Amino acid sequence: MTTRRAAIYVRISQDRGGAGLGIARQEEDCRALCARKGWEVFDVYSDNDVSAYSGAPRPKWQELMADIDEGLVDAVVCWHVDRLTRSPRELEDVIDLADRNGLELATVTGEIDLATPTGRMIARMLGAAARHEAEHKAERQKRQRRQAAEAGKVAGGGKRPFGFEDDRITIRENEAETIREGARRALAGESLSSICKDWKVRGIVTAAGIPWKPCGLRRMLASARISGRREHTPRSWWETTRPLLGEIVADAVWPGIISYEDSDRLRALLSDPARRKGDGQNRTYLLSGILRCGKPTVDSAGVVIDPVEEPEKVCGWGMVGRPRAGVPRYVCPNTPGADSCGGTATNTARTDEHIRDMVLAAFDSPALRERLQEPDGDGSELYEKIRADEEELEELASEFGEKRISRKEWMVARGPIQQRLERNRAKLAKVSRKAVLLGFVGSYEDMRCRWEAMNDSQRRAVVTAAVRAVYVVPAPGKRWDPDRFIFDWIA
């Protein structure tokens, strides 16, 4: 009689400390079972710290399935069916392999004969029971995480968060100052890519010791943690990507590094879908997208068209940087299939200087300085509304947690509050002009010095704080004409 080649499969999703559930104990018991049956151990397939329920990839499980399909394995030995799989779908795969390859399944906790209908029924029942238990466990863990969040407690696991010591409560001051700098620069309109490049040059790295990337910086600056608040981000097991923003459910047990107001503005700014279309990472021309083609698209019969007053009568396409004969220019792109006309161009260097001078001249105004000193009533009001809605959501969650309202009632009441909160956060994302200008506006000479010290991302933030767009009308000749530029100023 040919000796069966047995594959031992062991798995643990976490260290439960229970009898027989550790990887080493599972393997020991499985080897003893193989010895009693007279089976040769072909190999041990170990997926450590991998949950079968979560849907996360199990490399050794996939390897085992491939070896069975190739006929290298005649039997599978595991501690219990729920160590093999908690998915009825995967169990059916094992049963199909048993049909094709005469596979035997043996478990330390009891015999299961996949060759008989009764054995398959028992395996399916055990698999269904394991799935049921896993789903209940997931619900319990989800509720425990929310309770911890609502109590403002520290979330365990993973590396320490940037800005805090290993206890996750004590502030690491040198990193905290970096966070404050990043917050100021992001609120001033500088791109995350620009900040990351600067930090890389200065040797500023993450808590893991690697250079910052825009996606990591966005997640860090948008987190409620840095303002001393506890955020809860519920996620179902099938969701592989954690949302950028969670629900702020409580004040945390640790102190904040930045203020609630700045945190709210950052969360609104960094979650704005329009921002995600481009973060300035590939832009090499200062005014790309700010300049718009002002070439008329209708027969004006000699009447001059004002692009600001009648934007529908001009091309309006965003101009981009395109050199010609080595000379940088802004052009309306002649892109096949697009509505751009391709009929307007202007010299980059002279245009940048002209727009700079016009913007600085507009800022060199006593009236503007007076407006900057006025309290930002709209911003303060938005902060209060956002905070009130967050507190209302927190109270609502507490009502549901204490079973004073049903889940349906909680969902119905939560919907309009969440929508209102998102609207106010979107409005708050736009209240950034003042933050940009407060640190920039001064005398014309001072502003010129600050401008020269800035990178293009910072300069764009200043320009976009002053104008919505600058329309460039076609040149009447080849000479430089500053009257070609029509400004759509922000009042």
LOZABA-163781 format. One line per 5 residues: their letters; for each residue x, y negated, z negated of C-alpha. Coordinates in nm, 3 decimals, always signed. Last residue first. Example, Ala and Ser with C-alpha at 12.3 -4.5 7.8 and 13.67 -1.06 7.14 Angstrom:
SA	+1.367/+0.106/-0.714; +1.230/+0.450/-0.780
This chain:
AIWDF	-1.323/-9.051/+0.435; -1.134/-8.773/+0.610; -1.002/-8.927/+0.929; -1.083/-8.793/+1.278; -0.789/-8.959/+1.449
IFRDP	-0.768/-9.038/+1.821; -0.423/-8.999/+1.974; -0.373/-9.119/+2.335; -0.322/-9.474/+2.206; +0.034/-9.378/+2.111
DWRKG	+0.133/-9.382/+2.481; +0.469/-9.237/+2.587; +0.522/-9.283/+2.962; +0.443/-9.003/+3.208; +0.116/-9.154/+3.326
PAPVV	-0.250/-9.183/+3.225; -0.187/-8.922/+2.952; -0.475/-8.683/+2.879; -0.653/-8.740/+2.545; -0.511/-8.592/+2.227
YVARV	-0.765/-8.548/+1.945; -0.635/-8.546/+1.587; -0.829/-8.327/+1.345; -0.984/-8.323/+0.997; -0.742/-8.587/+0.877
AATVV	-0.589/-8.702/+0.548; -0.562/-8.391/+0.331; -0.483/-8.200/+0.650; -0.172/-8.416/+0.696; -0.050/-8.363/+0.339
ARRQS	-0.103/-7.986/+0.353; +0.069/-7.975/+0.692; +0.371/-8.144/+0.535; +0.388/-7.877/+0.266; +0.384/-7.601/+0.528
DNMAE	+0.640/-7.787/+0.738; +0.894/-7.801/+0.454; +0.921/-8.109/+0.236; +1.228/-8.321/+0.151; +1.176/-8.552/+0.451
WRCRM	+0.815/-8.614/+0.345; +0.918/-8.701/-0.012; +1.161/-8.963/+0.118; +0.902/-9.105/+0.357; +0.646/-9.114/+0.074
DEYSG	+0.883/-9.311/-0.146; +0.946/-9.564/+0.134; +0.573/-9.607/+0.198; +0.507/-9.664/-0.170; +0.327/-9.390/-0.357
VFGLL	+0.111/-9.092/-0.264; +0.267/-8.747/-0.297; +0.200/-8.591/-0.635; -0.161/-8.703/-0.653; -0.217/-8.639/-0.281
VAKRS	-0.227/-8.261/-0.274; -0.435/-8.228/-0.593; -0.681/-8.484/-0.458; -0.733/-8.293/-0.135; -0.797/-7.964/-0.311
VKALK	-1.173/-7.970/-0.371; -1.246/-7.742/-0.074; -1.195/-7.421/-0.270; -1.436/-7.555/-0.531; -1.717/-7.544/-0.278
ARNRE	-1.646/-7.174/-0.210; -1.637/-7.108/-0.584; -1.972/-7.278/-0.618; -2.125/-7.060/-0.347; -1.975/-6.743/-0.497
LRQQI	-2.118/-6.824/-0.840; -2.462/-6.894/-0.696; -2.457/-6.558/-0.519; -2.346/-6.383/-0.838; -2.621/-6.549/-1.040
PGRAV	-2.880/-6.460/-0.773; -2.782/-6.090/-0.779; -2.727/-6.034/-1.154; -3.094/-6.057/-1.251; -3.205/-5.790/-1.003
MWEKR	-2.906/-5.564/-1.081; -2.957/-5.589/-1.458; -3.330/-5.523/-1.427; -3.257/-5.214/-1.218; -2.995/-5.095/-1.468
SIRKE	-3.250/-5.127/-1.747; -3.248/-5.397/-2.014; -3.189/-5.378/-2.390; -2.960/-5.080/-2.330; -2.669/-5.225/-2.529
GFESA	-2.453/-5.222/-2.215; -2.732/-5.383/-2.013; -2.768/-5.673/-2.255; -2.389/-5.707/-2.271; -2.369/-5.720/-1.893
LEELE	-2.628/-5.999/-1.892; -2.433/-6.192/-2.152; -2.117/-6.166/-1.940; -2.304/-6.264/-1.625; -2.437/-6.571/-1.806
EEDAR	-2.086/-6.656/-1.926; -1.959/-6.637/-1.569; -2.247/-6.855/-1.451; -2.169/-7.118/-1.716; -1.798/-7.116/-1.624
IKEYL	-1.879/-7.167/-1.257; -2.122/-7.449/-1.332; -1.876/-7.624/-1.562; -1.592/-7.601/-1.312; -1.822/-7.727/-1.037
ESGDG	-1.914/-8.032/-1.245; -1.549/-8.109/-1.307; -1.475/-8.088/-0.935; -1.765/-8.312/-0.837; -1.673/-8.573/-1.096
DPEQL	-1.311/-8.598/-0.991; -1.219/-8.874/-1.232; -1.093/-9.190/-1.056; -0.717/-9.239/-1.039; -0.701/-9.108/-0.682
RERLA	-0.965/-9.359/-0.575; -0.750/-9.645/-0.706; -0.447/-9.518/-0.514; -0.657/-9.505/-0.196; -0.772/-9.864/-0.240
PSDFA	-0.413/-9.978/-0.291; -0.320/-9.835/+0.052; +0.002/-9.678/+0.169; -0.184/-9.350/+0.233; -0.308/-9.471/+0.571
ALVMD	+0.043/-9.585/+0.663; +0.175/-9.243/+0.563; -0.079/-9.073/+0.791; -0.005/-9.299/+1.089; +0.373/-9.263/+1.047
RIHED	+0.353/-8.884/+1.021; +0.123/-8.861/+1.324; +0.369/-9.069/+1.527; +0.675/-8.872/+1.414; +0.515/-8.537/+1.492
TRATN	+0.400/-8.664/+1.832; +0.746/-8.793/+1.921; +0.906/-8.458/+1.836; +0.639/-8.241/+2.000; +0.601/-8.413/+2.338
TATGG	+0.239/-8.403/+2.454; +0.022/-8.178/+2.672; -0.334/-8.175/+2.806; -0.498/-7.987/+3.096; -0.504/-7.624/+2.982
CSDAG	-0.884/-7.634/+2.981; -0.950/-7.403/+2.686; -1.268/-7.194/+2.714; -1.079/-6.865/+2.696; -1.091/-6.577/+2.947
PTNPC	-0.739/-6.641/+3.072; -0.547/-6.871/+2.834; -0.430/-7.209/+2.963; -0.326/-7.336/+2.622; -0.389/-7.704/+2.540
VYRPV	-0.028/-7.803/+2.493; +0.203/-7.928/+2.220; +0.557/-7.960/+2.351; +0.908/-7.842/+2.265; +1.170/-7.920/+2.537
GARPR	+1.364/-7.614/+2.659; +1.248/-7.654/+3.019; +0.892/-7.647/+2.887; +0.826/-7.548/+2.524; +0.484/-7.430/+2.403
GVMGW	+0.343/-7.524/+2.062; -0.032/-7.498/+2.028; -0.332/-7.726/+2.081; -0.668/-7.636/+1.930; -0.943/-7.660/+2.191
GCVKE	-1.174/-7.963/+2.175; -1.246/-7.959/+2.550; -1.444/-8.282/+2.531; -1.815/-8.361/+2.553; -1.919/-8.156/+2.247
PEEVP	-1.686/-8.365/+2.030; -1.907/-8.674/+2.078; -1.832/-8.913/+1.791; -1.482/-8.783/+1.716; -1.404/-8.720/+2.083
DIVVG	-1.499/-9.081/+2.179; -1.580/-9.070/+2.549; -1.490/-9.368/+2.766; -1.756/-9.438/+3.031; -1.622/-9.434/+3.387
ASDVT	-1.890/-9.199/+3.513; -1.835/-8.966/+3.213; -1.844/-8.651/+3.423; -1.833/-8.379/+3.158; -1.550/-8.171/+3.009
PKGCR	-1.351/-8.470/+2.885; -0.988/-8.399/+2.780; -0.948/-8.451/+2.406; -0.750/-8.134/+2.332; -0.714/-8.084/+1.960
LIGSL	-0.415/-8.142/+1.734; -0.455/-7.986/+1.390; -0.431/-7.637/+1.540; -0.054/-7.658/+1.578; +0.062/-7.979/+1.407
LYTRN	+0.388/-7.869/+1.244; +0.504/-7.622/+1.507; +0.664/-7.293/+1.394; +0.352/-7.111/+1.272; +0.397/-6.736/+1.219
QGDGK	+0.337/-6.715/+0.844; +0.102/-7.012/+0.826; -0.151/-6.817/+0.624; -0.381/-6.719/+0.907; -0.728/-6.578/+0.938
RRAPD	-0.718/-6.513/+0.563; -0.773/-6.883/+0.493; -1.113/-6.882/+0.663; -1.222/-6.593/+0.442; -1.176/-6.809/+0.126
SLLAR	-1.055/-6.573/-0.145; -0.733/-6.766/-0.201; -0.904/-7.105/-0.240; -1.186/-6.990/-0.469; -0.955/-6.790/-0.693
LRDSD	-0.702/-7.074/-0.695; -0.967/-7.331/-0.789; -1.099/-7.111/-1.068; -0.747/-7.055/-1.200; -0.673/-7.428/-1.194
EYSII	-0.987/-7.496/-1.395; -0.931/-7.212/-1.641; -0.586/-7.354/-1.714; -0.255/-7.184/-1.638; -0.041/-6.948/-1.849
GPWVA	-0.328/-6.820/-2.062; -0.291/-6.661/-2.402; -0.352/-6.288/-2.464; -0.659/-6.137/-2.633; -0.862/-6.213/-2.321
DAVIE	-1.168/-6.434/-2.283; -1.446/-6.222/-2.140; -1.626/-6.084/-1.832; -1.460/-6.239/-1.529; -1.592/-6.025/-1.243
GLLPR	-1.329/-5.906/-1.000; -1.156/-6.088/-0.718; -0.912/-5.946/-0.464; -1.110/-5.627/-0.417; -0.919/-5.302/-0.487
TTEWW	-0.865/-5.097/-0.174; -0.920/-4.720/-0.159; -1.291/-4.710/-0.229; -1.416/-4.350/-0.238; -1.388/-4.327/-0.617
SRPTH	-1.613/-4.628/-0.672; -1.459/-4.951/-0.792; -1.550/-5.181/-1.078; -1.323/-5.486/-1.101; -1.334/-5.630/-1.452
ERRGS	-1.142/-5.947/-1.534; -1.029/-6.057/-1.876; -0.931/-6.421/-1.915; -0.607/-6.580/-2.033; -0.556/-6.798/-1.723
IRASA	-0.287/-6.566/-1.579; -0.519/-6.268/-1.629; -0.794/-6.411/-1.405; -0.599/-6.286/-1.103; -0.598/-6.505/-0.793
LMRRL	-0.235/-6.612/-0.840; -0.119/-6.251/-0.878; -0.324/-6.115/-0.588; -0.210/-6.392/-0.353; +0.153/-6.347/-0.458
GCPKW	+0.133/-5.976/-0.384; -0.018/-6.033/-0.039; +0.228/-6.315/+0.038; +0.536/-6.104/-0.045; +0.764/-6.159/-0.346
PIGAA	+1.110/-6.008/-0.346; +1.158/-5.686/-0.549; +1.250/-5.644/-0.918; +0.935/-5.461/-1.027; +0.826/-5.764/-1.231
TVIGR	+0.847/-5.961/-0.907; +1.155/-6.148/-0.782; +1.290/-6.504/-0.783; +1.635/-6.506/-0.618; +1.623/-6.871/-0.511
VKWDK	+1.626/-6.782/-0.140; +1.350/-6.527/-0.202; +1.150/-6.785/-0.396; +1.159/-7.024/-0.100; +1.045/-6.755/+0.142
CISSL	+0.764/-6.653/-0.092; +0.642/-7.012/-0.126; +0.637/-7.058/+0.252; +0.448/-6.733/+0.301; +0.194/-6.837/+0.039
SEGAL	+0.119/-7.146/+0.244; +0.137/-7.489/+0.083; -0.201/-7.655/+0.030; -0.135/-7.845/-0.291; -0.327/-7.575/-0.476
ARRAG	-0.073/-7.321/-0.351; +0.217/-7.539/-0.465; +0.074/-7.603/-0.810; -0.013/-7.235/-0.862; +0.332/-7.121/-0.750
ERITE	+0.497/-7.365/-0.991; +0.275/-7.250/-1.277; +0.358/-6.888/-1.197; +0.732/-6.967/-1.192; +0.694/-7.139/-1.529
AENER	+0.531/-6.824/-1.663; +0.825/-6.620/-1.533; +1.071/-6.825/-1.740; +0.832/-6.820/-2.037; +0.769/-6.449/-2.072
ITIRD	+0.428/-6.472/-2.241; +0.348/-6.216/-2.511; +0.032/-6.015/-2.443; +0.121/-5.745/-2.191; +0.326/-5.562/-2.463
DEFGF	+0.601/-5.523/-2.199; +0.643/-5.902/-2.180; +0.424/-6.126/-1.967; +0.466/-6.354/-1.665; +0.453/-6.076/-1.407
PRKGG	+0.232/-5.793/-1.527; +0.403/-5.497/-1.693; +0.419/-5.191/-1.476; +0.134/-4.943/-1.453; -0.107/-4.824/-1.717
GAVKG	-0.308/-4.996/-1.986; -0.560/-5.277/-1.963; -0.527/-5.517/-2.255; -0.849/-5.591/-2.441; -1.085/-5.880/-2.374
AEAAQ	-1.372/-5.699/-2.546; -1.571/-5.714/-2.221; -1.274/-5.557/-2.042; -1.249/-5.270/-2.290; -1.623/-5.209/-2.254
RRQRK	-1.587/-5.214/-1.876; -1.305/-4.961/-1.885; -1.504/-4.735/-2.114; -1.805/-4.754/-1.881; -1.594/-4.653/-1.582
QREAK	-1.435/-4.372/-1.784; -1.774/-4.237/-1.883; -1.903/-4.256/-1.524; -1.592/-4.077/-1.395; -1.633/-3.806/-1.659
HEAEH	-1.993/-3.754/-1.555; -1.882/-3.716/-1.194; -1.609/-3.471/-1.292; -1.851/-3.262/-1.500; -2.093/-3.233/-1.209
RAAAG	-1.812/-3.142/-0.971; -1.691/-2.872/-1.211; -2.045/-2.732/-1.239; -2.077/-2.727/-0.859; -1.742/-2.547/-0.828
LMRAI	-1.840/-2.291/-1.093; -2.168/-2.231/-0.914; -1.992/-2.203/-0.580; -1.738/-1.954/-0.715; -2.016/-1.749/-0.878
MRGTP	-2.212/-1.746/-0.551; -1.900/-1.642/-0.363; -1.843/-1.353/-0.601; -2.205/-1.243/-0.567; -2.190/-1.257/-0.186
TALDI	-1.880/-1.036/-0.188; -1.536/-1.086/-0.030; -1.470/-1.398/-0.238; -1.427/-1.180/-0.547; -1.387/-1.404/-0.851
EGTVT	-1.233/-1.252/-1.162; -1.209/-1.457/-1.480; -1.025/-1.732/-1.668; -0.684/-1.659/-1.519; -0.825/-1.694/-1.170
ALELG	-0.787/-1.463/-0.872; -0.879/-1.537/-0.513; -0.824/-1.288/-0.233; -0.780/-1.388/+0.131; -0.892/-1.146/+0.404
NRDAL	-0.757/-1.387/+0.666; -1.062/-1.510/+0.857; -1.329/-1.458/+0.589; -1.101/-1.577/+0.306; -1.014/-1.883/+0.512
DIVDE	-1.385/-1.964/+0.543; -1.423/-1.920/+0.165; -1.132/-2.160/+0.105; -1.288/-2.416/+0.338; -1.618/-2.371/+0.153
LERPS	-1.435/-2.460/-0.168; -1.310/-2.777/-0.001; -1.667/-2.887/+0.075; -1.784/-2.795/-0.274; -1.525/-3.042/-0.407
RTLRD	-1.379/-2.986/-0.751; -1.090/-2.784/-0.619; -0.824/-2.534/-0.724; -0.797/-2.645/-1.085; -1.180/-2.637/-1.107
VHWCV	-1.170/-2.272/-1.001; -0.962/-2.189/-1.309; -0.594/-2.106/-1.379; -0.507/-2.046/-1.015; -0.402/-1.750/-0.800
VADVL	-0.439/-1.746/-0.424; -0.399/-1.429/-0.223; -0.269/-1.308/+0.115; -0.028/-1.593/+0.194; +0.193/-1.634/+0.502
GEDID	-0.098/-1.574/+0.740; -0.063/-1.903/+0.926; -0.400/-2.022/+0.792; -0.288/-1.941/+0.438; +0.032/-2.141/+0.486
AMLEQ	-0.165/-2.440/+0.623; -0.409/-2.435/+0.331; -0.118/-2.421/+0.085; +0.055/-2.718/+0.249; -0.267/-2.920/+0.230
WKPRP	-0.298/-2.836/-0.139; +0.068/-2.925/-0.190; +0.017/-3.271/-0.042; -0.299/-3.358/-0.236; -0.425/-3.685/-0.088
AGSYA	-0.655/-3.886/-0.317; -1.024/-3.794/-0.290; -1.082/-3.892/-0.652; -1.235/-3.558/-0.747; -0.926/-3.343/-0.687
SVDND	-0.724/-3.569/-0.915; -0.348/-3.581/-0.872; -0.113/-3.606/-1.173; +0.088/-3.305/-1.059; +0.001/-3.120/-0.741
SYVDF	+0.199/-2.796/-0.769; +0.214/-2.518/-0.510; +0.409/-2.219/-0.642; +0.545/-1.975/-0.383; +0.522/-1.617/-0.259
VEWGK	+0.462/-1.458/-0.599; +0.448/-1.084/-0.534; +0.129/-0.917/-0.659; +0.127/-0.616/-0.894; -0.205/-0.717/-1.044
RACLA	-0.067/-0.746/-1.396; +0.238/-0.933/-1.263; +0.020/-1.175/-1.069; -0.181/-1.248/-1.386; +0.141/-1.318/-1.580
RCDEE	+0.254/-1.554/-1.306; -0.079/-1.737/-1.330; -0.046/-1.774/-1.710; +0.303/-1.922/-1.681; +0.203/-2.149/-1.392
QRAIG	-0.094/-2.291/-1.585; +0.120/-2.340/-1.896; +0.384/-2.531/-1.701; +0.129/-2.755/-1.527; -0.061/-2.829/-1.845
LGAGG	-0.423/-2.715/-1.857; -0.382/-2.385/-2.044; -0.484/-2.519/-2.384; -0.569/-2.891/-2.376; -0.317/-3.176/-2.394
RDQSI	-0.520/-3.375/-2.141; -0.221/-3.501/-1.952; -0.383/-3.628/-1.634; -0.500/-3.498/-1.296; -0.339/-3.157/-1.339
RVYIA	-0.284/-2.904/-1.066; -0.150/-2.554/-1.023; -0.175/-2.329/-0.718; +0.003/-1.994/-0.727; +0.036/-1.834/-0.386
ARRTT	+0.025/-1.457/-0.383; +0.186/-1.224/-0.132; +0.002/-0.895/-0.162; +0.208/-0.578/-0.188; +0.142/-0.339/+0.102
M	+0.000/+0.000/+0.000
